[in-house]
Amino acid sequence: MKKLLLTLLCISTVSAAFPAFAGPDWQLIEQGRKAKEVQLAQAANKDHHAGMDGKMDHQMDPKMHEKMEQMMKDCQEMMSMMKKS
């Protein structure tokens, strides 16, 4: 009876510790990192646009504001192209 109990105890201990021997799930870790990066980029983009709109709307001509938005889009496209290469 003791041997059976000891055997079952050893099997349950080894099966509970098995995930520790398997190591980290790198695919899940990388997926989390990418999601965090996207979230931070969206938050920074949102904060940046909110700051620009709130501070400069009363000072700038609407035509100038449209030109600035186009320049910002062009700049972001160039930066994304540089990151890809």
Steps between C-alpha positions, in 0.01 A plus 500: 500500500784735585668432167183576308448824692864600451480420128186711456658784695813492282295492180289795607811697604674441169187582300451824696862602440502410130409851371805638683723262304331595171626860520338829405252535216701734275225540243260626766765734643572653157129538428460689827795726422360588159157573644655726765706682235190563288308619804777743597528630143127563484505678836796716396334583169176589676681717757705670232197593291303613802784726608547650156130563447440643844795737504509632146144517372444852620836623362506345152316575182281200393690471170827486690355236728410283196852538363647402836286186515613400151864562592459284811350216293785523249754496779341196664502316167867576450580383851309175451687440173831554678406250772415235242837521331 
